[in-house]
Amino acid sequence: MGILAGKNIVVTGVLTEASLAFGVAQLAQREGATVLLTGAGRGLSITERTARKLDTPAPEIGRAHV
């Protein structure tokens, strides 16, 4: 296991596979962390799609656009 084994990591700003946040989430998973993604508004649906592209699809939380 990696240096983040057993740790929980929250990452925000995952909109595309090219985003820095996606890279952080992916690396954290590969190092053993459980990753949770956050998003808000219209970006949440994009975050949901991108979350499925991680090595292990990550759950996401956010607020609906109000």
N, CA, C and O atoms as CSV, one atom per row, in Angstrom:
chain,resi,resn,atom,element,x,y,z
A,1,MET,N,N,0.832,-1.194,0.000
A,1,MET,CA,C,0.000,0.000,0.000
A,1,MET,C,C,0.870,1.249,0.000
A,1,MET,O,O,2.058,1.208,0.320
A,2,GLY,N,N,0.246,2.351,-0.366
A,2,GLY,CA,C,0.958,3.612,-0.472
A,2,GLY,C,C,0.953,4.413,0.817
A,2,GLY,O,O,0.474,3.959,1.856
A,3,ILE,N,N,1.492,5.602,0.723
A,3,ILE,CA,C,1.636,6.455,1.907
A,3,ILE,C,C,0.309,7.029,2.398
A,3,ILE,O,O,0.247,7.558,3.508
A,4,LEU,N,N,-0.752,6.937,1.596
A,4,LEU,CA,C,-2.050,7.470,2.015
A,4,LEU,C,C,-3.039,6.370,2.410
A,4,LEU,O,O,-4.235,6.631,2.547
A,5,ALA,N,N,-2.554,5.168,2.590
A,5,ALA,CA,C,-3.426,4.051,2.952
A,5,ALA,C,C,-4.226,4.372,4.211
A,5,ALA,O,O,-3.668,4.792,5.226
A,6,GLY,N,N,-5.531,4.169,4.132
A,6,GLY,CA,C,-6.402,4.415,5.276
A,6,GLY,C,C,-6.812,5.868,5.451
A,6,GLY,O,O,-7.546,6.185,6.387
A,7,LYS,N,N,-6.364,6.749,4.589
A,7,LYS,CA,C,-6.700,8.170,4.694
A,7,LYS,C,C,-7.894,8.496,3.809
A,7,LYS,O,O,-8.132,7.834,2.799
A,8,ASN,N,N,-8.638,9.519,4.198
A,8,ASN,CA,C,-9.758,10.029,3.417
A,8,ASN,C,C,-9.363,11.396,2.871
A,8,ASN,O,O,-8.896,12.260,3.613
A,9,ILE,N,N,-9.554,11.583,1.568
A,9,ILE,CA,C,-9.152,12.815,0.903
A,9,ILE,C,C,-10.363,13.419,0.196
A,9,ILE,O,O,-11.086,12.717,-0.512
A,10,VAL,N,N,-10.583,14.718,0.388
A,10,VAL,CA,C,-11.641,15.439,-0.318
A,10,VAL,C,C,-10.972,16.311,-1.373
A,10,VAL,O,O,-10.059,17.081,-1.074
A,11,VAL,N,N,-11.443,16.176,-2.618
A,11,VAL,CA,C,-10.871,16.942,-3.727
A,11,VAL,C,C,-11.992,17.715,-4.407
A,11,VAL,O,O,-13.040,17.149,-4.720
A,12,THR,N,N,-11.780,18.981,-4.632
A,12,THR,CA,C,-12.753,19.798,-5.348
A,12,THR,C,C,-12.115,20.317,-6.631
A,12,THR,O,O,-10.893,20.436,-6.719
A,13,GLY,N,N,-12.936,20.621,-7.612
A,13,GLY,CA,C,-12.423,21.181,-8.857
A,13,GLY,C,C,-12.160,20.174,-9.952
A,13,GLY,O,O,-11.521,20.502,-10.952
A,14,VAL,N,N,-12.647,18.936,-9.781
A,14,VAL,CA,C,-12.459,17.920,-10.812
A,14,VAL,C,C,-13.518,18.129,-11.890
A,14,VAL,O,O,-14.682,17.772,-11.706
A,15,LEU,N,N,-13.107,18.709,-13.012
A,15,LEU,CA,C,-14.036,18.924,-14.117
A,15,LEU,C,C,-13.656,18.114,-15.349
A,15,LEU,O,O,-14.529,17.671,-16.095
A,16,THR,N,N,-12.360,17.920,-15.567
A,16,THR,CA,C,-11.910,17.128,-16.717
A,16,THR,C,C,-10.750,16.246,-16.282
A,16,THR,O,O,-10.167,16.435,-15.214
A,17,GLU,N,N,-10.430,15.279,-17.134
A,17,GLU,CA,C,-9.281,14.422,-16.854
A,17,GLU,C,C,-7.966,15.196,-16.928
A,17,GLU,O,O,-6.950,14.744,-16.399
A,18,ALA,N,N,-7.981,16.348,-17.574
A,18,ALA,CA,C,-6.780,17.162,-17.705
A,18,ALA,C,C,-6.571,18.117,-16.528
A,18,ALA,O,O,-5.540,18.786,-16.448
A,19,SER,N,N,-7.547,18.181,-15.612
A,19,SER,CA,C,-7.434,19.127,-14.501
A,19,SER,C,C,-6.432,18.643,-13.458
A,19,SER,O,O,-6.246,17.442,-13.262
A,20,LEU,N,N,-5.801,19.590,-12.802
A,20,LEU,CA,C,-4.874,19.271,-11.726
A,20,LEU,C,C,-5.590,18.481,-10.631
A,20,LEU,O,O,-5.025,17.543,-10.068
A,21,ALA,N,N,-6.820,18.857,-10.334
A,21,ALA,CA,C,-7.595,18.178,-9.291
A,21,ALA,C,C,-7.798,16.702,-9.628
A,21,ALA,O,O,-7.735,15.855,-8.737
A,22,PHE,N,N,-8.040,16.382,-10.901
A,22,PHE,CA,C,-8.194,14.986,-11.309
A,22,PHE,C,C,-6.901,14.222,-11.044
A,22,PHE,O,O,-6.928,13.107,-10.523
A,23,GLY,N,N,-5.772,14.825,-11.405
A,23,GLY,CA,C,-4.480,14.191,-11.162
A,23,GLY,C,C,-4.218,13.946,-9.686
A,23,GLY,O,O,-3.678,12.907,-9.308
A,24,VAL,N,N,-4.600,14.902,-8.856
A,24,VAL,CA,C,-4.441,14.751,-7.402
A,24,VAL,C,C,-5.308,13.602,-6.901
A,24,VAL,O,O,-4.847,12.767,-6.122
A,25,ALA,N,N,-6.565,13.557,-7.346
A,25,ALA,CA,C,-7.482,12.498,-6.921
A,25,ALA,C,C,-6.963,11.130,-7.359
A,25,ALA,O,O,-6.996,10.174,-6.584
A,26,GLN,N,N,-6.488,11.038,-8.584
A,26,GLN,CA,C,-5.980,9.781,-9.112
A,26,GLN,C,C,-4.745,9.311,-8.344
A,26,GLN,O,O,-4.643,8.138,-7.983
A,27,LEU,N,N,-3.815,10.224,-8.095
A,27,LEU,CA,C,-2.605,9.874,-7.351
A,27,LEU,C,C,-2.943,9.467,-5.915
A,27,LEU,O,O,-2.372,8.514,-5.384
A,28,ALA,N,N,-3.872,10.192,-5.293
A,28,ALA,CA,C,-4.276,9.856,-3.918
A,28,ALA,C,C,-4.852,8.442,-3.869
A,28,ALA,O,O,-4.543,7.680,-2.952
A,29,GLN,N,N,-5.687,8.086,-4.848
A,29,GLN,CA,C,-6.230,6.723,-4.899
A,29,GLN,C,C,-5.117,5.700,-5.066
A,29,GLN,O,O,-5.102,4.675,-4.384
A,30,ARG,N,N,-4.208,5.970,-5.952
A,30,ARG,CA,C,-3.111,5.026,-6.204
A,30,ARG,C,C,-2.212,4.849,-4.992
A,30,ARG,O,O,-1.551,3.821,-4.845
A,31,GLU,N,N,-2.190,5.857,-4.123
A,31,GLU,CA,C,-1.414,5.771,-2.887
A,31,GLU,C,C,-2.244,5.217,-1.724
A,31,GLU,O,O,-1.782,5.205,-0.583
A,32,GLY,N,N,-3.463,4.761,-2.012
A,32,GLY,CA,C,-4.259,4.055,-1.007
A,32,GLY,C,C,-5.352,4.841,-0.329
A,32,GLY,O,O,-6.024,4.301,0.549
A,33,ALA,N,N,-5.564,6.097,-0.694
A,33,ALA,CA,C,-6.585,6.922,-0.035
A,33,ALA,C,C,-7.977,6.637,-0.589
A,33,ALA,O,O,-8.135,6.200,-1.729
A,34,THR,N,N,-8.957,6.891,0.228
A,34,THR,CA,C,-10.347,6.922,-0.212
A,34,THR,C,C,-10.624,8.360,-0.597
A,34,THR,O,O,-10.406,9.276,0.196
A,35,VAL,N,N,-11.109,8.562,-1.823
A,35,VAL,CA,C,-11.283,9.907,-2.357
A,35,VAL,C,C,-12.761,10.243,-2.489
A,35,VAL,O,O,-13.556,9.422,-2.948
A,36,LEU,N,N,-13.123,11.457,-2.084
A,36,LEU,CA,C,-14.461,12.005,-2.237
A,36,LEU,C,C,-14.323,13.293,-3.028
A,36,LEU,O,O,-13.508,14.152,-2.690
A,37,LEU,N,N,-15.119,13.428,-4.082
A,37,LEU,CA,C,-15.072,14.626,-4.911
A,37,LEU,C,C,-16.234,15.544,-4.566
A,37,LEU,O,O,-17.308,15.077,-4.185
A,38,THR,N,N,-16.023,16.843,-4.696
A,38,THR,CA,C,-17.099,17.800,-4.459
A,38,THR,C,C,-17.297,18.660,-5.694
A,38,THR,O,O,-16.389,18.841,-6.505
A,39,GLY,N,N,-18.494,19.178,-5.812
A,39,GLY,CA,C,-18.812,20.072,-6.907
A,39,GLY,C,C,-20.059,20.860,-6.550
A,39,GLY,O,O,-20.713,20.592,-5.542
A,40,ALA,N,N,-20.377,21.830,-7.384
A,40,ALA,CA,C,-21.558,22.654,-7.120
A,40,ALA,C,C,-22.148,23.141,-8.434
A,40,ALA,O,O,-21.454,23.261,-9.443
A,41,GLY,N,N,-23.413,23.411,-8.397
A,41,GLY,CA,C,-24.077,23.989,-9.553
A,41,GLY,C,C,-23.994,23.112,-10.784
A,41,GLY,O,O,-24.046,21.885,-10.696
A,42,ARG,N,N,-23.865,23.755,-11.936
A,42,ARG,CA,C,-23.800,23.026,-13.200
A,42,ARG,C,C,-22.567,22.155,-13.307
A,42,ARG,O,O,-22.580,21.152,-14.021
A,43,GLY,N,N,-21.516,22.511,-12.622
A,43,GLY,CA,C,-20.281,21.727,-12.663
A,43,GLY,C,C,-20.396,20.365,-12.016
A,43,GLY,O,O,-19.579,19.485,-12.287
A,44,LEU,N,N,-21.405,20.168,-11.156
A,44,LEU,CA,C,-21.554,18.893,-10.465
A,44,LEU,C,C,-21.776,17.749,-11.443
A,44,LEU,O,O,-21.215,16.670,-11.256
A,45,SER,N,N,-22.576,17.955,-12.476
A,45,SER,CA,C,-22.812,16.871,-13.436
A,45,SER,C,C,-21.526,16.523,-14.185
A,45,SER,O,O,-21.306,15.359,-14.518
A,46,ILE,N,N,-20.680,17.510,-14.452
A,46,ILE,CA,C,-19.397,17.249,-15.101
A,46,ILE,C,C,-18.494,16.468,-14.148
A,46,ILE,O,O,-17.812,15.530,-14.561
A,47,THR,N,N,-18.493,16.854,-12.880
A,47,THR,CA,C,-17.705,16.143,-11.869
A,47,THR,C,C,-18.162,14.695,-11.772
A,47,THR,O,O,-17.330,13.794,-11.664
A,48,GLU,N,N,-19.474,14.454,-11.810
A,48,GLU,CA,C,-20.004,13.093,-11.737
A,48,GLU,C,C,-19.483,12.241,-12.894
A,48,GLU,O,O,-19.079,11.097,-12.688
A,49,ARG,N,N,-19.489,12.787,-14.100
A,49,ARG,CA,C,-18.995,12.035,-15.267
A,49,ARG,C,C,-17.500,11.759,-15.153
A,49,ARG,O,O,-17.044,10.652,-15.439
A,50,THR,N,N,-16.754,12.748,-14.743
A,50,THR,CA,C,-15.302,12.602,-14.643
A,50,THR,C,C,-14.923,11.644,-13.510
A,50,THR,O,O,-13.916,10.944,-13.612
A,51,ALA,N,N,-15.704,11.605,-12.446
A,51,ALA,CA,C,-15.427,10.706,-11.310
A,51,ALA,C,C,-15.412,9.251,-11.752
A,51,ALA,O,O,-14.685,8.437,-11.180
A,52,ARG,N,N,-16.199,8.917,-12.756
A,52,ARG,CA,C,-16.244,7.532,-13.252
A,52,ARG,C,C,-14.981,7.152,-14.012
A,52,ARG,O,O,-14.766,5.972,-14.287
A,53,LYS,N,N,-14.149,8.116,-14.353
A,53,LYS,CA,C,-12.928,7.852,-15.122
A,53,LYS,C,C,-11.715,7.584,-14.233
A,53,LYS,O,O,-10.645,7.231,-14.729
A,54,LEU,N,N,-11.879,7.750,-12.929
A,54,LEU,CA,C,-10.788,7.435,-12.013
A,54,LEU,C,C,-10.580,5.926,-11.970
A,54,LEU,O,O,-11.456,5.166,-12.383
A,55,ASP,N,N,-9.429,5.490,-11.474
A,55,ASP,CA,C,-9.146,4.057,-11.354
A,55,ASP,C,C,-10.259,3.354,-10.589
A,55,ASP,O,O,-10.718,2.283,-10.987
A,56,THR,N,N,-10.682,3.955,-9.502
A,56,THR,CA,C,-11.831,3.494,-8.727
A,56,THR,C,C,-12.826,4.645,-8.726
A,56,THR,O,O,-12.543,5.691,-8.142
A,57,PRO,N,N,-13.990,4.483,-9.367
A,57,PRO,CA,C,-14.944,5.603,-9.404
A,57,PRO,C,C,-15.194,6.152,-7.995
A,57,PRO,O,O,-15.485,5.401,-7.064
A,58,ALA,N,N,-15.074,7.468,-7.860
A,58,ALA,CA,C,-15.209,8.112,-6.554
A,58,ALA,C,C,-16.609,8.688,-6.395
A,58,ALA,O,O,-17.189,9.190,-7.358
A,59,PRO,N,N,-17.150,8.617,-5.190
A,59,PRO,CA,C,-18.436,9.285,-4.955
A,59,PRO,C,C,-18.242,10.799,-4.995
A,59,PRO,O,O,-17.141,11.300,-4.766
A,60,GLU,N,N,-19.309,11.509,-5.285
A,60,GLU,CA,C,-19.231,12.965,-5.325
A,60,GLU,C,C,-20.400,13.538,-4.545
A,60,GLU,O,O,-21.470,12.935,-4.456
A,61,ILE,N,N,-20.172,14.705,-3.989
A,61,ILE,CA,C,-21.221,15.400,-3.269
A,61,ILE,C,C,-21.256,16.834,-3.751
A,61,ILE,O,O,-20.263,17.348,-4.265
A,62,GLY,N,N,-22.371,17.464,-3.591
A,62,GLY,CA,C,-22.466,18.855,-3.991
A,62,GLY,C,C,-23.870,19.378,-3.784
A,62,GLY,O,O,-24.745,18.665,-3.293
A,63,ARG,N,N,-24.074,20.606,-4.154
A,63,ARG,CA,C,-25.370,21.229,-4.046
A,63,ARG,C,C,-25.915,21.459,-5.435
A,63,ARG,O,O,-25.178,21.815,-6.354
A,64,ALA,N,N,-27.182,21.257,-5.580
A,64,ALA,CA,C,-27.837,21.542,-6.846
A,64,ALA,C,C,-27.795,23.043,-7.092
A,64,ALA,O,O,-27.739,23.835,-6.152
A,65,HIS,N,N,-27.822,23.416,-8.334
A,65,HIS,CA,C,-27.830,24.837,-8.699
A,65,HIS,C,C,-29.128,25.462,-8.220
A,65,HIS,O,O,-30.209,24.987,-8.568
A,66,VAL,N,N,-29.036,26.511,-7.431
A,66,VAL,CA,C,-30.243,27.204,-6.931
A,66,VAL,C,C,-30.348,28.599,-7.475
A,66,VAL,O,O,-31.297,29.316,-7.157
